[in-house]
Amino acid sequence: MILVAADDLSGAAECAAVARRHGLTAEVQTEPHPDTPADVVCLDTDTRSLPPEAAAARVFAATRSMLPGRPAWACKKVDSVLRGPVLAELA
């Protein structure tokens, strides 16, 4: 599985669409479900409007809860115009 953490639903959907275009199975999740058979999981963390500390904690908790699914790769989808607490989420 490839895990993508996005700060909003549209970012998660965009990444899932790119994965599908490349022949991978993909799903968008708003709550972490690590037992999925999907090749790519795009997780909407809904953090764009949160304060930096809260956003970082939510991204950490969400990605950590996906570890039982044994993702081979994990990445953070960053907003194209850098909206939201990007630095805190990446840290």
PyMOL Python script that loads the backbone (N, CA, C, O; Angstrom):
from pymol import cmd

cmd.read_pdbstr("""\
ATOM      1  N   MET A   1       0.835  -1.176   0.000  1.00  0.00           N
ATOM      2  CA  MET A   1       0.000   0.000   0.000  1.00  0.00           C
ATOM      3  C   MET A   1       0.882   1.242   0.000  1.00  0.00           C
ATOM      4  O   MET A   1       1.940   1.276   0.629  1.00  0.00           O
ATOM      5  N   ILE A   2       0.425   2.251  -0.713  1.00  0.00           N
ATOM      6  CA  ILE A   2       1.011   3.587  -0.653  1.00  0.00           C
ATOM      7  C   ILE A   2       0.020   4.445   0.125  1.00  0.00           C
ATOM      8  O   ILE A   2      -1.164   4.484  -0.209  1.00  0.00           O
ATOM      9  N   LEU A   3       0.487   5.115   1.137  1.00  0.00           N
ATOM     10  CA  LEU A   3      -0.363   5.978   1.949  1.00  0.00           C
ATOM     11  C   LEU A   3      -0.099   7.432   1.587  1.00  0.00           C
ATOM     12  O   LEU A   3       1.047   7.882   1.570  1.00  0.00           O
ATOM     13  N   VAL A   4      -1.169   8.159   1.301  1.00  0.00           N
ATOM     14  CA  VAL A   4      -1.081   9.590   1.021  1.00  0.00           C
ATOM     15  C   VAL A   4      -1.925  10.316   2.056  1.00  0.00           C
ATOM     16  O   VAL A   4      -3.121  10.049   2.178  1.00  0.00           O
ATOM     17  N   ALA A   5      -1.318  11.228   2.800  1.00  0.00           N
ATOM     18  CA  ALA A   5      -2.051  12.045   3.766  1.00  0.00           C
ATOM     19  C   ALA A   5      -2.294  13.413   3.123  1.00  0.00           C
ATOM     20  O   ALA A   5      -1.351  14.122   2.771  1.00  0.00           O
ATOM     21  N   ALA A   6      -3.551  13.766   2.978  1.00  0.00           N
ATOM     22  CA  ALA A   6      -3.920  15.048   2.381  1.00  0.00           C
ATOM     23  C   ALA A   6      -4.656  15.890   3.409  1.00  0.00           C
ATOM     24  O   ALA A   6      -5.309  15.354   4.305  1.00  0.00           O
ATOM     25  N   ASP A   7      -4.551  17.206   3.283  1.00  0.00           N
ATOM     26  CA  ASP A   7      -5.167  18.078   4.286  1.00  0.00           C
ATOM     27  C   ASP A   7      -6.643  18.359   4.031  1.00  0.00           C
ATOM     28  O   ASP A   7      -7.307  18.975   4.865  1.00  0.00           O
ATOM     29  N   ASP A   8      -7.165  17.915   2.886  1.00  0.00           N
ATOM     30  CA  ASP A   8      -8.586  18.094   2.624  1.00  0.00           C
ATOM     31  C   ASP A   8      -9.079  17.024   1.661  1.00  0.00           C
ATOM     32  O   ASP A   8      -8.286  16.297   1.062  1.00  0.00           O
ATOM     33  N   LEU A   9     -10.395  16.936   1.520  1.00  0.00           N
ATOM     34  CA  LEU A   9     -11.008  15.899   0.709  1.00  0.00           C
ATOM     35  C   LEU A   9     -10.650  16.024  -0.763  1.00  0.00           C
ATOM     36  O   LEU A   9     -10.419  15.015  -1.429  1.00  0.00           O
ATOM     37  N   SER A  10     -10.602  17.243  -1.279  1.00  0.00           N
ATOM     38  CA  SER A  10     -10.294  17.400  -2.703  1.00  0.00           C
ATOM     39  C   SER A  10      -8.857  16.970  -3.014  1.00  0.00           C
ATOM     40  O   SER A  10      -8.603  16.409  -4.080  1.00  0.00           O
ATOM     41  N   GLY A  11      -7.931  17.221  -2.114  1.00  0.00           N
ATOM     42  CA  GLY A  11      -6.557  16.768  -2.308  1.00  0.00           C
ATOM     43  C   GLY A  11      -6.453  15.258  -2.276  1.00  0.00           C
ATOM     44  O   GLY A  11      -5.724  14.666  -3.072  1.00  0.00           O
ATOM     45  N   ALA A  12      -7.176  14.630  -1.364  1.00  0.00           N
ATOM     46  CA  ALA A  12      -7.182  13.170  -1.293  1.00  0.00           C
ATOM     47  C   ALA A  12      -7.788  12.577  -2.557  1.00  0.00           C
ATOM     48  O   ALA A  12      -7.265  11.605  -3.104  1.00  0.00           O
ATOM     49  N   ALA A  13      -8.880  13.155  -3.018  1.00  0.00           N
ATOM     50  CA  ALA A  13      -9.537  12.663  -4.234  1.00  0.00           C
ATOM     51  C   ALA A  13      -8.641  12.843  -5.456  1.00  0.00           C
ATOM     52  O   ALA A  13      -8.588  11.968  -6.320  1.00  0.00           O
ATOM     53  N   GLU A  14      -7.949  13.954  -5.530  1.00  0.00           N
ATOM     54  CA  GLU A  14      -7.028  14.203  -6.641  1.00  0.00           C
ATOM     55  C   GLU A  14      -5.948  13.127  -6.708  1.00  0.00           C
ATOM     56  O   GLU A  14      -5.654  12.605  -7.783  1.00  0.00           O
ATOM     57  N   CYS A  15      -5.364  12.797  -5.574  1.00  0.00           N
ATOM     58  CA  CYS A  15      -4.311  11.777  -5.545  1.00  0.00           C
ATOM     59  C   CYS A  15      -4.869  10.397  -5.888  1.00  0.00           C
ATOM     60  O   CYS A  15      -4.208   9.621  -6.577  1.00  0.00           O
ATOM     61  N   ALA A  16      -6.058  10.087  -5.424  1.00  0.00           N
ATOM     62  CA  ALA A  16      -6.682   8.804  -5.755  1.00  0.00           C
ATOM     63  C   ALA A  16      -6.944   8.711  -7.259  1.00  0.00           C
ATOM     64  O   ALA A  16      -6.762   7.650  -7.856  1.00  0.00           O
ATOM     65  N   ALA A  17      -7.368   9.811  -7.867  1.00  0.00           N
ATOM     66  CA  ALA A  17      -7.621   9.814  -9.304  1.00  0.00           C
ATOM     67  C   ALA A  17      -6.334   9.580 -10.097  1.00  0.00           C
ATOM     68  O   ALA A  17      -6.345   8.867 -11.101  1.00  0.00           O
ATOM     69  N   VAL A  18      -5.240  10.169  -9.657  1.00  0.00           N
ATOM     70  CA  VAL A  18      -3.956   9.958 -10.329  1.00  0.00           C
ATOM     71  C   VAL A  18      -3.545   8.491 -10.208  1.00  0.00           C
ATOM     72  O   VAL A  18      -3.065   7.904 -11.178  1.00  0.00           O
ATOM     73  N   ALA A  19      -3.724   7.901  -9.046  1.00  0.00           N
ATOM     74  CA  ALA A  19      -3.389   6.492  -8.856  1.00  0.00           C
ATOM     75  C   ALA A  19      -4.219   5.610  -9.793  1.00  0.00           C
ATOM     76  O   ALA A  19      -3.686   4.698 -10.425  1.00  0.00           O
ATOM     77  N   ARG A  20      -5.512   5.883  -9.879  1.00  0.00           N
ATOM     78  CA  ARG A  20      -6.401   5.112 -10.767  1.00  0.00           C
ATOM     79  C   ARG A  20      -5.978   5.260 -12.225  1.00  0.00           C
ATOM     80  O   ARG A  20      -6.009   4.295 -12.989  1.00  0.00           O
ATOM     81  N   ARG A  21      -5.588   6.457 -12.601  1.00  0.00           N
ATOM     82  CA  ARG A  21      -5.147   6.713 -13.975  1.00  0.00           C
ATOM     83  C   ARG A  21      -3.911   5.876 -14.315  1.00  0.00           C
ATOM     84  O   ARG A  21      -3.665   5.568 -15.481  1.00  0.00           O
ATOM     85  N   HIS A  22      -3.151   5.519 -13.304  1.00  0.00           N
ATOM     86  CA  HIS A  22      -1.949   4.712 -13.511  1.00  0.00           C
ATOM     87  C   HIS A  22      -2.190   3.228 -13.248  1.00  0.00           C
ATOM     88  O   HIS A  22      -1.244   2.452 -13.115  1.00  0.00           O
ATOM     89  N   GLY A  23      -3.452   2.843 -13.174  1.00  0.00           N
ATOM     90  CA  GLY A  23      -3.802   1.432 -13.065  1.00  0.00           C
ATOM     91  C   GLY A  23      -3.786   0.841 -11.679  1.00  0.00           C
ATOM     92  O   GLY A  23      -3.870  -0.379 -11.531  1.00  0.00           O
ATOM     93  N   LEU A  24      -3.683   1.667 -10.658  1.00  0.00           N
ATOM     94  CA  LEU A  24      -3.685   1.185  -9.278  1.00  0.00           C
ATOM     95  C   LEU A  24      -5.093   1.267  -8.700  1.00  0.00           C
ATOM     96  O   LEU A  24      -5.893   2.106  -9.112  1.00  0.00           O
ATOM     97  N   THR A  25      -5.385   0.407  -7.761  1.00  0.00           N
ATOM     98  CA  THR A  25      -6.635   0.560  -7.029  1.00  0.00           C
ATOM     99  C   THR A  25      -6.409   1.635  -5.975  1.00  0.00           C
ATOM    100  O   THR A  25      -5.332   1.726  -5.387  1.00  0.00           O
ATOM    101  N   ALA A  26      -7.420   2.437  -5.746  1.00  0.00           N
ATOM    102  CA  ALA A  26      -7.261   3.554  -4.810  1.00  0.00           C
ATOM    103  C   ALA A  26      -8.568   3.810  -4.082  1.00  0.00           C
ATOM    104  O   ALA A  26      -9.656   3.566  -4.604  1.00  0.00           O
ATOM    105  N   GLU A  27      -8.432   4.300  -2.882  1.00  0.00           N
ATOM    106  CA  GLU A  27      -9.617   4.732  -2.151  1.00  0.00           C
ATOM    107  C   GLU A  27      -9.288   5.956  -1.321  1.00  0.00           C
ATOM    108  O   GLU A  27      -8.148   6.183  -0.916  1.00  0.00           O
ATOM    109  N   VAL A  28     -10.330   6.732  -1.084  1.00  0.00           N
ATOM    110  CA  VAL A  28     -10.232   7.909  -0.227  1.00  0.00           C
ATOM    111  C   VAL A  28     -10.858   7.537   1.110  1.00  0.00           C
ATOM    112  O   VAL A  28     -11.959   6.990   1.161  1.00  0.00           O
ATOM    113  N   GLN A  29     -10.154   7.836   2.175  1.00  0.00           N
ATOM    114  CA  GLN A  29     -10.666   7.561   3.514  1.00  0.00           C
ATOM    115  C   GLN A  29     -10.735   8.861   4.304  1.00  0.00           C
ATOM    116  O   GLN A  29      -9.844   9.705   4.209  1.00  0.00           O
ATOM    117  N   THR A  30     -11.794   9.014   5.077  1.00  0.00           N
ATOM    118  CA  THR A  30     -11.887  10.149   5.987  1.00  0.00           C
ATOM    119  C   THR A  30     -11.581   9.711   7.422  1.00  0.00           C
ATOM    120  O   THR A  30     -11.360  10.548   8.298  1.00  0.00           O
ATOM    121  N   GLU A  31     -11.571   8.427   7.650  1.00  0.00           N
ATOM    122  CA  GLU A  31     -11.141   7.812   8.909  1.00  0.00           C
ATOM    123  C   GLU A  31     -10.182   6.699   8.530  1.00  0.00           C
ATOM    124  O   GLU A  31     -10.445   5.971   7.572  1.00  0.00           O
ATOM    125  N   PRO A  32      -9.086   6.543   9.244  1.00  0.00           N
ATOM    126  CA  PRO A  32      -8.109   5.516   8.879  1.00  0.00           C
ATOM    127  C   PRO A  32      -8.661   4.095   9.022  1.00  0.00           C
ATOM    128  O   PRO A  32      -9.193   3.721  10.068  1.00  0.00           O
ATOM    129  N   HIS A  33      -8.523   3.320   7.953  1.00  0.00           N
ATOM    130  CA  HIS A  33      -8.890   1.900   7.931  1.00  0.00           C
ATOM    131  C   HIS A  33      -7.737   1.142   7.281  1.00  0.00           C
ATOM    132  O   HIS A  33      -7.708   0.998   6.058  1.00  0.00           O
ATOM    133  N   PRO A  34      -6.787   0.656   8.080  1.00  0.00           N
ATOM    134  CA  PRO A  34      -5.585   0.035   7.518  1.00  0.00           C
ATOM    135  C   PRO A  34      -5.804  -1.326   6.866  1.00  0.00           C
ATOM    136  O   PRO A  34      -4.907  -1.831   6.191  1.00  0.00           O
ATOM    137  N   ASP A  35      -6.967  -1.925   7.049  1.00  0.00           N
ATOM    138  CA  ASP A  35      -7.199  -3.269   6.521  1.00  0.00           C
ATOM    139  C   ASP A  35      -7.711  -3.271   5.079  1.00  0.00           C
ATOM    140  O   ASP A  35      -8.310  -4.256   4.648  1.00  0.00           O
ATOM    141  N   THR A  36      -7.495  -2.224   4.345  1.00  0.00           N
ATOM    142  CA  THR A  36      -7.980  -2.111   2.980  1.00  0.00           C
ATOM    143  C   THR A  36      -7.109  -2.905   1.993  1.00  0.00           C
ATOM    144  O   THR A  36      -5.904  -3.047   2.202  1.00  0.00           O
ATOM    145  N   PRO A  37      -7.713  -3.413   0.935  1.00  0.00           N
ATOM    146  CA  PRO A  37      -6.926  -4.081  -0.098  1.00  0.00           C
ATOM    147  C   PRO A  37      -6.414  -3.109  -1.178  1.00  0.00           C
ATOM    148  O   PRO A  37      -5.750  -3.541  -2.121  1.00  0.00           O
ATOM    149  N   ALA A  38      -6.707  -1.826  -1.057  1.00  0.00           N
ATOM    150  CA  ALA A  38      -6.337  -0.844  -2.076  1.00  0.00           C
ATOM    151  C   ALA A  38      -4.821  -0.695  -2.192  1.00  0.00           C
ATOM    152  O   ALA A  38      -4.096  -0.802  -1.203  1.00  0.00           O
ATOM    153  N   ASP A  39      -4.357  -0.448  -3.418  1.00  0.00           N
ATOM    154  CA  ASP A  39      -2.939  -0.180  -3.647  1.00  0.00           C
ATOM    155  C   ASP A  39      -2.529   1.166  -3.058  1.00  0.00           C
ATOM    156  O   ASP A  39      -1.425   1.327  -2.539  1.00  0.00           O
ATOM    157  N   VAL A  40      -3.448   2.132  -3.153  1.00  0.00           N
ATOM    158  CA  VAL A  40      -3.174   3.487  -2.676  1.00  0.00           C
ATOM    159  C   VAL A  40      -4.331   3.925  -1.777  1.00  0.00           C
ATOM    160  O   VAL A  40      -5.497   3.830  -2.161  1.00  0.00           O
ATOM    161  N   VAL A  41      -4.002   4.399  -0.598  1.00  0.00           N
ATOM    162  CA  VAL A  41      -5.001   4.958   0.315  1.00  0.00           C
ATOM    163  C   VAL A  41      -4.704   6.434   0.464  1.00  0.00           C
ATOM    164  O   VAL A  41      -3.611   6.825   0.872  1.00  0.00           O
ATOM    165  N   CYS A  42      -5.687   7.247   0.129  1.00  0.00           N
ATOM    166  CA  CYS A  42      -5.564   8.702   0.241  1.00  0.00           C
ATOM    167  C   CYS A  42      -6.415   9.126   1.430  1.00  0.00           C
ATOM    168  O   CYS A  42      -7.644   9.074   1.386  1.00  0.00           O
ATOM    169  N   LEU A  43      -5.750   9.537   2.470  1.00  0.00           N
ATOM    170  CA  LEU A  43      -6.396   9.827   3.745  1.00  0.00           C
ATOM    171  C   LEU A  43      -6.616  11.322   3.901  1.00  0.00           C
ATOM    172  O   LEU A  43      -5.663  12.100   3.931  1.00  0.00           O
ATOM    173  N   ASP A  44      -7.874  11.715   4.001  1.00  0.00           N
ATOM    174  CA  ASP A  44      -8.220  13.123   4.246  1.00  0.00           C
ATOM    175  C   ASP A  44      -8.106  13.375   5.741  1.00  0.00           C
ATOM    176  O   ASP A  44      -8.918  12.886   6.526  1.00  0.00           O
ATOM    177  N   THR A  45      -7.095  14.139   6.129  1.00  0.00           N
ATOM    178  CA  THR A  45      -6.899  14.433   7.555  1.00  0.00           C
ATOM    179  C   THR A  45      -7.681  15.662   8.012  1.00  0.00           C
ATOM    180  O   THR A  45      -7.778  15.924   9.211  1.00  0.00           O
ATOM    181  N   ASP A  46      -8.240  16.421   7.061  1.00  0.00           N
ATOM    182  CA  ASP A  46      -9.065  17.595   7.366  1.00  0.00           C
ATOM    183  C   ASP A  46      -8.347  18.553   8.322  1.00  0.00           C
ATOM    184  O   ASP A  46      -8.888  18.943   9.357  1.00  0.00           O
ATOM    185  N   THR A  47      -7.122  18.920   7.952  1.00  0.00           N
ATOM    186  CA  THR A  47      -6.296  19.735   8.840  1.00  0.00           C
ATOM    187  C   THR A  47      -6.045  21.158   8.358  1.00  0.00           C
ATOM    188  O   THR A  47      -5.413  21.941   9.068  1.00  0.00           O
ATOM    189  N   ARG A  48      -6.517  21.503   7.187  1.00  0.00           N
ATOM    190  CA  ARG A  48      -6.146  22.797   6.605  1.00  0.00           C
ATOM    191  C   ARG A  48      -6.467  23.983   7.521  1.00  0.00           C
ATOM    192  O   ARG A  48      -5.685  24.931   7.587  1.00  0.00           O
ATOM    193  N   SER A  49      -7.570  23.947   8.206  1.00  0.00           N
ATOM    194  CA  SER A  49      -7.956  25.111   9.019  1.00  0.00           C
ATOM    195  C   SER A  49      -7.565  24.972  10.496  1.00  0.00           C
ATOM    196  O   SER A  49      -7.929  25.819  11.312  1.00  0.00           O
ATOM    197  N   LEU A  50      -6.845  23.934  10.835  1.00  0.00           N
ATOM    198  CA  LEU A  50      -6.438  23.739  12.234  1.00  0.00           C
ATOM    199  C   LEU A  50      -5.188  24.546  12.567  1.00  0.00           C
ATOM    200  O   LEU A  50      -4.394  24.861  11.680  1.00  0.00           O
ATOM    201  N   PRO A  51      -5.012  24.880  13.840  1.00  0.00           N
ATOM    202  CA  PRO A  51      -3.736  25.474  14.272  1.00  0.00           C
ATOM    203  C   PRO A  51      -2.607  24.466  14.039  1.00  0.00           C
ATOM    204  O   PRO A  51      -2.851  23.260  14.038  1.00  0.00           O
ATOM    205  N   PRO A  52      -1.382  24.945  13.844  1.00  0.00           N
ATOM    206  CA  PRO A  52      -0.273  24.048  13.512  1.00  0.00           C
ATOM    207  C   PRO A  52      -0.101  22.857  14.450  1.00  0.00           C
ATOM    208  O   PRO A  52       0.068  21.729  13.987  1.00  0.00           O
ATOM    209  N   GLU A  53      -0.141  23.085  15.736  1.00  0.00           N
ATOM    210  CA  GLU A  53       0.073  21.989  16.682  1.00  0.00           C
ATOM    211  C   GLU A  53      -1.012  20.921  16.564  1.00  0.00           C
ATOM    212  O   GLU A  53      -0.713  19.728  16.590  1.00  0.00           O
ATOM    213  N   ALA A  54      -2.256  21.339  16.435  1.00  0.00           N
ATOM    214  CA  ALA A  54      -3.362  20.387  16.292  1.00  0.00           C
ATOM    215  C   ALA A  54      -3.278  19.639  14.963  1.00  0.00           C
ATOM    216  O   ALA A  54      -3.556  18.441  14.906  1.00  0.00           O
ATOM    217  N   ALA A  55      -2.900  20.335  13.904  1.00  0.00           N
ATOM    218  CA  ALA A  55      -2.764  19.696  12.589  1.00  0.00           C
ATOM    219  C   ALA A  55      -1.671  18.636  12.624  1.00  0.00           C
ATOM    220  O   ALA A  55      -1.863  17.528  12.123  1.00  0.00           O
ATOM    221  N   ALA A  56      -0.538  18.965  13.206  1.00  0.00           N
ATOM    222  CA  ALA A  56       0.567  18.016  13.298  1.00  0.00           C
ATOM    223  C   ALA A  56       0.154  16.778  14.091  1.00  0.00           C
ATOM    224  O   ALA A  56       0.469  15.654  13.698  1.00  0.00           O
ATOM    225  N   ALA A  57      -0.538  16.977  15.186  1.00  0.00           N
ATOM    226  CA  ALA A  57      -0.979  15.852  16.012  1.00  0.00           C
ATOM    227  C   ALA A  57      -1.963  14.967  15.252  1.00  0.00           C
ATOM    228  O   ALA A  57      -1.901  13.742  15.356  1.00  0.00           O
ATOM    229  N   ARG A  58      -2.866  15.574  14.493  1.00  0.00           N
ATOM    230  CA  ARG A  58      -3.850  14.797  13.741  1.00  0.00           C
ATOM    231  C   ARG A  58      -3.177  13.992  12.632  1.00  0.00           C
ATOM    232  O   ARG A  58      -3.508  12.824  12.430  1.00  0.00           O
ATOM    233  N   VAL A  59      -2.242  14.599  11.916  1.00  0.00           N
ATOM    234  CA  VAL A  59      -1.532  13.877  10.855  1.00  0.00           C
ATOM    235  C   VAL A  59      -0.735  12.721  11.457  1.00  0.00           C
ATOM    236  O   VAL A  59      -0.738  11.613  10.919  1.00  0.00           O
ATOM    237  N   PHE A  60      -0.056  12.979  12.568  1.00  0.00           N
ATOM    238  CA  PHE A  60       0.714  11.932  13.227  1.00  0.00           C
ATOM    239  C   PHE A  60      -0.191  10.766  13.640  1.00  0.00           C
ATOM    240  O   PHE A  60       0.122   9.607  13.367  1.00  0.00           O
ATOM    241  N   ALA A  61      -1.305  11.074  14.293  1.00  0.00           N
ATOM    242  CA  ALA A  61      -2.208  10.022  14.761  1.00  0.00           C
ATOM    243  C   ALA A  61      -2.818   9.247  13.591  1.00  0.00           C
ATOM    244  O   ALA A  61      -2.919   8.021  13.642  1.00  0.00           O
ATOM    245  N   ALA A  62      -3.214   9.947  12.559  1.00  0.00           N
ATOM    246  CA  ALA A  62      -3.843   9.285  11.406  1.00  0.00           C
ATOM    247  C   ALA A  62      -2.866   8.372  10.686  1.00  0.00           C
ATOM    248  O   ALA A  62      -3.204   7.240  10.342  1.00  0.00           O
ATOM    249  N   THR A  63      -1.661   8.862  10.460  1.00  0.00           N
ATOM    250  CA  THR A  63      -0.693   8.027   9.744  1.00  0.00           C
ATOM    251  C   THR A  63      -0.221   6.865  10.622  1.00  0.00           C
ATOM    252  O   THR A  63       0.002   5.760  10.129  1.00  0.00           O
ATOM    253  N   ARG A  64      -0.075   7.117  11.892  1.00  0.00           N
ATOM    254  CA  ARG A  64       0.325   6.033  12.796  1.00  0.00           C
ATOM    255  C   ARG A  64      -0.732   4.929  12.830  1.00  0.00           C
ATOM    256  O   ARG A  64      -0.399   3.746  12.907  1.00  0.00           O
ATOM    257  N   SER A  65      -1.995   5.315  12.773  1.00  0.00           N
ATOM    258  CA  SER A  65      -3.061   4.305  12.824  1.00  0.00           C
ATOM    259  C   SER A  65      -3.114   3.462  11.551  1.00  0.00           C
ATOM    260  O   SER A  65      -3.776   2.424  11.525  1.00  0.00           O
ATOM    261  N   MET A  66      -2.425   3.897  10.495  1.00  0.00           N
ATOM    262  CA  MET A  66      -2.376   3.120   9.253  1.00  0.00           C
ATOM    263  C   MET A  66      -1.216   2.121   9.245  1.00  0.00           C
ATOM    264  O   MET A  66      -1.121   1.315   8.319  1.00  0.00           O
ATOM    265  N   LEU A  67      -0.340   2.147  10.235  1.00  0.00           N
ATOM    266  CA  LEU A  67       0.820   1.254  10.260  1.00  0.00           C
ATOM    267  C   LEU A  67       0.470  -0.239  10.226  1.00  0.00           C
ATOM    268  O   LEU A  67       1.220  -1.009   9.626  1.00  0.00           O
ATOM    269  N   PRO A  68      -0.636  -0.684  10.844  1.00  0.00           N
ATOM    270  CA  PRO A  68      -0.970  -2.111  10.731  1.00  0.00           C
ATOM    271  C   PRO A  68      -1.187  -2.568   9.276  1.00  0.00           C
ATOM    272  O   PRO A  68      -1.061  -3.756   8.979  1.00  0.00           O
ATOM    273  N   GLY A  69      -1.507  -1.646   8.384  1.00  0.00           N
ATOM    274  CA  GLY A  69      -1.659  -1.974   6.970  1.00  0.00           C
ATOM    275  C   GLY A  69      -0.336  -2.109   6.245  1.00  0.00           C
ATOM    276  O   GLY A  69      -0.306  -2.460   5.066  1.00  0.00           O
ATOM    277  N   ARG A  70       0.760  -1.834   6.939  1.00  0.00           N
ATOM    278  CA  ARG A  70       2.122  -1.960   6.434  1.00  0.00           C
ATOM    279  C   ARG A  70       2.347  -1.209   5.124  1.00  0.00           C
ATOM    280  O   ARG A  70       2.726  -1.814   4.121  1.00  0.00           O
ATOM    281  N   PRO A  71       2.118   0.101   5.127  1.00  0.00           N
ATOM    282  CA  PRO A  71       2.366   0.852   3.899  1.00  0.00           C
ATOM    283  C   PRO A  71       3.832   0.769   3.483  1.00  0.00           C
ATOM    284  O   PRO A  71       4.735   0.905   4.309  1.00  0.00           O
ATOM    285  N   ALA A  72       4.049   0.543   2.195  1.00  0.00           N
ATOM    286  CA  ALA A  72       5.408   0.503   1.668  1.00  0.00           C
ATOM    287  C   ALA A  72       5.968   1.915   1.542  1.00  0.00           C
ATOM    288  O   ALA A  72       7.172   2.131   1.687  1.00  0.00           O
ATOM    289  N   TRP A  73       5.099   2.857   1.275  1.00  0.00           N
ATOM    290  CA  TRP A  73       5.464   4.265   1.122  1.00  0.00           C
ATOM    291  C   TRP A  73       4.408   5.119   1.804  1.00  0.00           C
ATOM    292  O   TRP A  73       3.240   4.740   1.889  1.00  0.00           O
ATOM    293  N   ALA A  74       4.834   6.263   2.282  1.00  0.00           N
ATOM    294  CA  ALA A  74       3.898   7.242   2.828  1.00  0.00           C
ATOM    295  C   ALA A  74       4.347   8.613   2.353  1.00  0.00           C
ATOM    296  O   ALA A  74       5.541   8.912   2.323  1.00  0.00           O
ATOM    297  N   CYS A  75       3.391   9.431   1.988  1.00  0.00           N
ATOM    298  CA  CYS A  75       3.731  10.791   1.566  1.00  0.00           C
ATOM    299  C   CYS A  75       2.664  11.760   2.042  1.00  0.00           C
ATOM    300  O   CYS A  75       1.540  11.367   2.358  1.00  0.00           O
ATOM    301  N   LYS A  76       3.029  13.011   2.086  1.00  0.00           N
ATOM    302  CA  LYS A  76       2.131  14.090   2.493  1.00  0.00           C
ATOM    303  C   LYS A  76       1.799  14.907   1.264  1.00  0.00           C
ATOM    304  O   LYS A  76       2.691  15.485   0.643  1.00  0.00           O
ATOM    305  N   LYS A  77       0.535  14.960   0.908  1.00  0.00           N
ATOM    306  CA  LYS A  77       0.084  15.777  -0.214  1.00  0.00           C
ATOM    307  C   LYS A  77      -0.034  17.207   0.294  1.00  0.00           C
ATOM    308  O   LYS A  77      -0.805  17.481   1.214  1.00  0.00           O
ATOM    309  N   VAL A  78       0.724  18.115  -0.301  1.00  0.00           N
ATOM    310  CA  VAL A  78       0.750  19.515   0.116  1.00  0.00           C
ATOM    311  C   VAL A  78      -0.138  20.325  -0.819  1.00  0.00           C
ATOM    312  O   VAL A  78      -0.119  20.109  -2.030  1.00  0.00           O
ATOM    313  N   ASP A  79      -0.900  21.238  -0.280  1.00  0.00           N
ATOM    314  CA  ASP A  79      -1.757  22.109  -1.076  1.00  0.00           C
ATOM    315  C   ASP A  79      -0.922  22.872  -2.094  1.00  0.00           C
ATOM    316  O   ASP A  79       0.185  23.315  -1.789  1.00  0.00           O
ATOM    317  N   SER A  80      -1.450  23.025  -3.298  1.00  0.00           N
ATOM    318  CA  SER A  80      -0.686  23.640  -4.390  1.00  0.00           C
ATOM    319  C   SER A  80      -0.306  25.091  -4.130  1.00  0.00           C
ATOM    320  O   SER A  80       0.668  25.577  -4.705  1.00  0.00           O
ATOM    321  N   VAL A  81      -1.038  25.787  -3.290  1.00  0.00           N
ATOM    322  CA  VAL A  81      -0.681  27.174  -2.955  1.00  0.00           C
ATOM    323  C   VAL A  81      -0.279  27.303  -1.477  1.00  0.00           C
ATOM    324  O   VAL A  81      -0.318  28.385  -0.893  1.00  0.00           O
ATOM    325  N   LEU A  82       0.101  26.176  -0.907  1.00  0.00           N
ATOM    326  CA  LEU A  82       0.615  26.108   0.465  1.00  0.00           C
ATOM    327  C   LEU A  82      -0.336  26.652   1.523  1.00  0.00           C
ATOM    328  O   LEU A  82       0.098  27.283   2.487  1.00  0.00           O
ATOM    329  N   ARG A  83      -1.625  26.411   1.344  1.00  0.00           N
ATOM    330  CA  ARG A  83      -2.582  26.788   2.392  1.00  0.00           C
ATOM    331  C   ARG A  83      -2.484  25.797   3.542  1.00  0.00           C
ATOM    332  O   ARG A  83      -2.138  24.632   3.346  1.00  0.00           O
ATOM    333  N   GLY A  84      -2.784  26.261   4.713  1.00  0.00           N
ATOM    334  CA  GLY A  84      -2.785  25.405   5.887  1.00  0.00           C
ATOM    335  C   GLY A  84      -1.414  25.382   6.560  1.00  0.00           C
ATOM    336  O   GLY A  84      -0.464  26.004   6.085  1.00  0.00           O
ATOM    337  N   PRO A  85      -1.329  24.659   7.664  1.00  0.00           N
ATOM    338  CA  PRO A  85      -0.078  24.570   8.437  1.00  0.00           C
ATOM    339  C   PRO A  85       0.875  23.536   7.848  1.00  0.00           C
ATOM    340  O   PRO A  85       1.178  22.530   8.489  1.00  0.00           O
ATOM    341  N   VAL A  86       1.340  23.779   6.644  1.00  0.00           N
ATOM    342  CA  VAL A  86       2.134  22.808   5.892  1.00  0.00           C
ATOM    343  C   VAL A  86       3.382  22.376   6.658  1.00  0.00           C
ATOM    344  O   VAL A  86       3.634  21.178   6.784  1.00  0.00           O
ATOM    345  N   LEU A  87       4.148  23.297   7.158  1.00  0.00           N
ATOM    346  CA  LEU A  87       5.399  22.963   7.839  1.00  0.00           C
ATOM    347  C   LEU A  87       5.147  22.075   9.061  1.00  0.00           C
ATOM    348  O   LEU A  87       5.873  21.106   9.284  1.00  0.00           O
ATOM    349  N   ALA A  88       4.140  22.397   9.837  1.00  0.00           N
ATOM    350  CA  ALA A  88       3.821  21.593  11.024  1.00  0.00           C
ATOM    351  C   ALA A  88       3.402  20.181  10.633  1.00  0.00           C
ATOM    352  O   ALA A  88       3.766  19.217  11.307  1.00  0.00           O
ATOM    353  N   GLU A  89       2.644  20.051   9.555  1.00  0.00           N
ATOM    354  CA  GLU A  89       2.199  18.732   9.120  1.00  0.00           C
ATOM    355  C   GLU A  89       3.360  17.898   8.583  1.00  0.00           C
ATOM    356  O   GLU A  89       3.398  16.685   8.789  1.00  0.00           O
ATOM    357  N   LEU A  90       4.293  18.531   7.905  1.00  0.00           N
ATOM    358  CA  LEU A  90       5.445  17.799   7.381  1.00  0.00           C
ATOM    359  C   LEU A  90       6.390  17.361   8.489  1.00  0.00           C
ATOM    360  O   LEU A  90       7.010  16.301   8.404  1.00  0.00           O
ATOM    361  N   ALA A  91       6.496  18.174   9.517  1.00  0.00           N
ATOM    362  CA  ALA A  91       7.395  17.843  10.620  1.00  0.00           C
ATOM    363  C   ALA A  91       6.876  16.614  11.356  1.00  0.00           C
ATOM    364  O   ALA A  91       7.492  16.168  12.324  1.00  0.00           O
TER     365      ALA A  91
END
""", "prot")
cmd.dss("prot")
cmd.show_as("cartoon", "prot")
cmd.util.cbc("prot")
cmd.orient("prot")
